Amino acid sequence: MHSPESSQLSGGQQQRVAIGRALSAKPAIILADEPTGNLDTKNSRDVINLLKLSVERYKQTLIMITHNQSYASFADRVLGVEDGIVTDLGGVKK
């Protein structure tokens, strides 16, 4: 059931609130499935920058699923999945 406050938020606002709540717990591993999927360009950049800052500051591991090649390029390591086959696209941090 949704609280009255959540019904007043847009999908993008609800997504940003969920990301904020998840990061506030400072988890060791962050699983992010299309974290910018419902966001405009500016908010998408803000979310990616927040995820990067959190990972750096709290030494977290971020596992992110995205179709955005630009965001994937920020990763230390990129894996591709096509037709159920996983390929290592490189980028292992030195």
MARMARFI-163169 format. One record per atom (N, C-alpha, C): atom name; x, z negated, y. Coordinates in Angstrom, 2 decimals. Example, Ala and Ser with C-alpha at 12.3 -4.5 7.8 and 13.67 -1.06 7.14 Angstrom:
# residues 2
> site c1 c3 c2
> N 13.19 -7.80 -5.69
> CA 12.30 -7.80 -4.50
> C 13.20 -7.80 -3.30
> N 12.85 -7.08 -2.25
> CA 13.67 -7.14 -1.06
> C 12.90 -7.87 0.03
***
This chain:
# residues 94
> site c1 c3 c2
> N 0.84 0.00 -1.17
> CA 0.00 0.00 0.00
> C 0.89 0.00 1.24
> N 0.52 0.76 2.24
> CA 1.29 0.85 3.47
> C 0.86 -0.22 4.44
> N 1.83 -0.77 5.16
> CA 1.49 -1.72 6.21
> C 0.97 -0.93 7.41
> N 0.22 -1.55 8.30
> CA -0.29 -0.84 9.48
> C 0.83 -0.24 10.32
> N 1.99 -0.91 10.37
> CA 3.09 -0.40 11.17
> C 3.63 0.90 10.60
> N 3.73 1.00 9.27
> CA 4.30 2.19 8.67
> C 3.41 3.41 8.87
> N 2.10 3.21 8.98
> CA 1.21 4.35 9.16
> C 1.32 4.92 10.57
> N 1.95 4.18 11.49
> CA 2.12 4.65 12.85
> C 3.46 5.37 13.04
> N 4.30 5.36 12.03
> CA 5.61 6.01 12.12
> C 5.54 7.41 11.52
> N 6.28 8.34 12.10
> CA 6.38 9.68 11.53
> C 7.19 9.61 10.24
> N 7.17 10.68 9.48
> CA 7.96 10.73 8.24
> C 9.44 10.54 8.52
> N 9.94 11.17 9.58
> CA 11.34 11.02 9.94
> C 11.68 9.60 10.34
> N 10.78 8.96 11.09
> CA 11.01 7.56 11.50
> C 11.00 6.66 10.28
> N 10.08 6.88 9.36
> CA 10.04 6.08 8.14
> C 11.33 6.26 7.34
> N 11.84 7.50 7.31
> CA 13.08 7.77 6.59
> C 14.25 7.02 7.22
> N 14.34 7.03 8.54
> CA 15.44 6.32 9.23
> C 15.33 4.82 9.02
> N 14.11 4.28 9.03
> CA 13.92 2.84 8.77
> C 14.38 2.51 7.35
> N 14.03 3.33 6.39
> CA 14.44 3.09 5.00
> C 15.95 3.12 4.86
> N 16.60 4.05 5.54
> CA 18.07 4.12 5.49
> C 18.68 2.87 6.11
> N 18.15 2.45 7.24
> CA 18.63 1.24 7.90
> C 18.49 0.01 7.02
> N 17.34 -0.12 6.38
> CA 17.11 -1.26 5.48
> C 18.09 -1.24 4.31
> N 18.30 -0.07 3.75
> CA 19.23 0.06 2.60
> C 20.65 -0.29 3.02
> N 21.08 0.18 4.18
> CA 22.46 -0.09 4.62
> C 22.66 -1.54 5.04
> N 21.60 -2.20 5.49
> CA 21.74 -3.59 5.95
> C 22.14 -4.52 4.81
> N 21.87 -4.13 3.58
> CA 22.25 -4.95 2.42
> C 23.72 -4.76 2.04
> N 24.41 -3.81 2.69
> CA 25.82 -3.50 2.44
> C 26.10 -3.30 0.95
> N 25.39 -2.37 0.32
> CA 25.60 -2.14 -1.11
> C 26.97 -1.51 -1.38
> N 27.50 -1.72 -2.57
> CA 28.78 -1.11 -2.94
> C 28.63 0.39 -3.10
> N 27.47 0.82 -3.59
> CA 27.20 2.25 -3.80
> C 25.90 2.61 -3.09
> N 25.95 3.70 -2.32
> CA 24.77 4.21 -1.63
> C 24.37 5.50 -2.33
> N 23.15 5.58 -2.82
> CA 22.61 6.79 -3.41
> C 21.67 7.41 -2.41
> N 22.00 8.59 -1.91
> CA 21.21 9.22 -0.85
> C 20.79 10.62 -1.30
> N 19.51 10.78 -1.58
> CA 18.96 12.06 -1.99
> C 18.35 12.75 -0.78
> N 19.03 13.76 -0.26
> CA 18.61 14.49 0.94
> C 18.25 13.53 2.08
> N 19.22 12.70 2.52
> CA 18.91 11.69 3.54
> C 18.49 12.27 4.89
> N 18.73 13.55 5.10
> CA 18.35 14.17 6.38
> C 17.20 15.16 6.22
> N 16.56 15.14 5.07
> CA 15.55 16.14 4.74
> C 14.39 16.26 5.72
> N 13.94 15.16 6.30
> CA 12.79 15.20 7.20
> C 13.18 15.04 8.66
> N 14.45 15.21 8.97
> CA 14.93 14.90 10.31
> C 15.32 16.15 11.08
> N 15.22 16.07 12.41
> CA 15.69 17.16 13.26
> C 17.22 17.10 13.31
> N 17.82 18.09 13.97
> CA 19.28 18.22 13.98
> C 19.97 16.99 14.55
> N 19.52 16.49 15.69
> CA 20.17 15.33 16.32
> C 20.08 14.10 15.42
> N 18.89 13.81 14.91
> CA 18.73 12.63 14.05
> C 19.48 12.80 12.73
> N 19.58 14.03 12.24
> CA 20.36 14.28 11.02
> C 21.82 13.93 11.24
> N 22.37 14.39 12.37
> CA 23.77 14.05 12.69
> C 23.95 12.55 12.83
> N 22.98 11.89 13.47
> CA 23.07 10.43 13.64
> C 23.09 9.72 12.29
> N 22.24 10.16 11.37
> CA 22.18 9.54 10.05
> C 23.48 9.77 9.29
> N 24.00 10.99 9.32
> CA 25.26 11.29 8.63
> C 26.39 10.45 9.23
> N 26.44 10.36 10.55
> CA 27.48 9.55 11.20
> C 27.34 8.08 10.83
> N 26.11 7.57 10.74
> CA 25.88 6.18 10.34
> C 26.33 5.96 8.90
> N 26.02 6.90 8.01
> CA 26.46 6.77 6.62
> C 27.98 6.76 6.54
> N 28.63 7.68 7.27
> CA 30.10 7.73 7.27
> C 30.69 6.43 7.80
> N 30.13 5.90 8.89
> CA 30.62 4.65 9.47
> C 30.47 3.50 8.48
> N 29.32 3.42 7.83
> CA 29.07 2.35 6.87
> C 30.06 2.43 5.71
> N 30.28 3.64 5.19
> CA 31.22 3.84 4.08
> C 32.63 3.40 4.47
> N 33.06 3.80 5.66
> CA 34.40 3.45 6.12
> C 34.53 1.95 6.38
> N 33.57 1.38 7.07
> CA 33.66 -0.02 7.47
> C 33.55 -0.97 6.29
> N 32.65 -0.67 5.35
> CA 32.38 -1.60 4.25
> C 32.95 -1.13 2.91
> N 33.80 -0.08 2.95
> CA 34.46 0.43 1.74
> C 33.45 0.74 0.63
> N 32.38 1.43 1.02
> CA 31.32 1.79 0.08
> C 31.57 3.17 -0.51
> N 30.88 3.41 -1.61
> CA 30.86 4.74 -2.22
> C 29.52 5.36 -1.89
> N 29.54 6.58 -1.37
> CA 28.32 7.30 -1.05
> C 28.18 8.48 -2.01
> N 27.07 8.51 -2.72
> CA 26.72 9.65 -3.56
> C 25.52 10.29 -2.89
> N 25.74 11.50 -2.35
> CA 24.70 12.16 -1.58
> C 24.36 13.51 -2.19
> N 23.07 13.75 -2.34
> CA 22.58 15.05 -2.77
> C 22.13 15.77 -1.51
> N 22.64 16.98 -1.30
> CA 22.26 17.74 -0.12
> C 22.40 19.23 -0.39
> N 21.58 20.00 0.31
> CA 21.72 21.46 0.30
> C 22.48 21.91 1.53
> N 22.82 20.98 2.41
> CA 23.48 21.30 3.68
> C 25.00 21.35 3.45
> N 25.56 22.55 3.46
> CA 27.00 22.71 3.21
> C 27.84 21.99 4.25
> N 27.36 21.93 5.48
> CA 28.10 21.25 6.55
> C 28.27 19.77 6.22
> N 27.20 19.13 5.76
> CA 27.30 17.71 5.42
> C 28.13 17.51 4.16
> N 28.04 18.42 3.22
> CA 28.84 18.33 2.00
> C 30.33 18.41 2.33
> N 30.67 19.14 3.39
> CA 32.09 19.30 3.74
> C 32.73 18.00 4.21
> N 31.93 17.00 4.57
> CA 32.47 15.70 4.98
> C 32.92 14.87 3.78
> N 32.53 15.28 2.60
> CA 32.76 14.48 1.40
> C 34.21 14.52 0.95
> N 34.62 13.45 0.27
> CA 35.94 13.40 -0.35
> C 35.97 14.29 -1.59
> N 34.82 14.42 -2.22
> CA 34.73 15.24 -3.44
> C 33.34 15.87 -3.48
> N 33.27 17.13 -3.86
> CA 32.00 17.85 -3.92
> C 31.81 18.42 -5.31
> N 30.64 18.17 -5.87
> CA 30.26 18.74 -7.16
> C 29.06 19.66 -6.91
> N 29.03 20.76 -7.62
> CA 27.89 21.67 -7.54
> C 27.12 21.63 -8.84
> N 25.80 21.83 -8.75
> CA 24.97 21.89 -9.94
> C 24.12 23.16 -9.84
> N 24.25 24.01 -10.84
> CA 23.44 25.21 -10.88
> C 23.03 25.47 -12.32
> N 21.73 25.61 -12.54
> CA 21.19 25.82 -13.88
> C 21.66 24.76 -14.86
> N 21.75 23.52 -14.38
> CA 22.14 22.40 -15.23
> C 23.63 22.29 -15.50
> N 24.43 23.16 -14.90
> CA 25.88 23.12 -15.12
> C 26.56 22.53 -13.89
> N 27.37 21.49 -14.12
> CA 28.08 20.81 -13.05
> C 29.46 21.42 -12.91
> N 29.80 21.77 -11.68
> CA 31.15 22.30 -11.41
> C 31.80 21.48 -10.32
> N 33.08 21.26 -10.46
> CA 33.85 20.51 -9.47
> C 34.29 21.50 -8.41
> N 33.81 21.30 -7.20
> CA 34.15 22.20 -6.10
> C 35.34 21.69 -5.30
> N 35.94 20.59 -5.75
> CA 37.16 20.10 -5.13
> C 36.94 19.06 -4.07
> N 38.01 18.86 -3.32
> CA 37.98 17.93 -2.21
> C 38.33 16.51 -2.58
> N 39.04 16.28 -3.66
> CA 39.40 14.92 -4.04
> C 40.33 14.36 -2.98
> N 39.98 13.17 -2.49
> CA 40.76 12.50 -1.44
> C 42.13 12.15 -1.95
> N 43.11 12.36 -1.10
> CA 44.50 12.06 -1.48
> C 44.86 10.65 -1.14
***
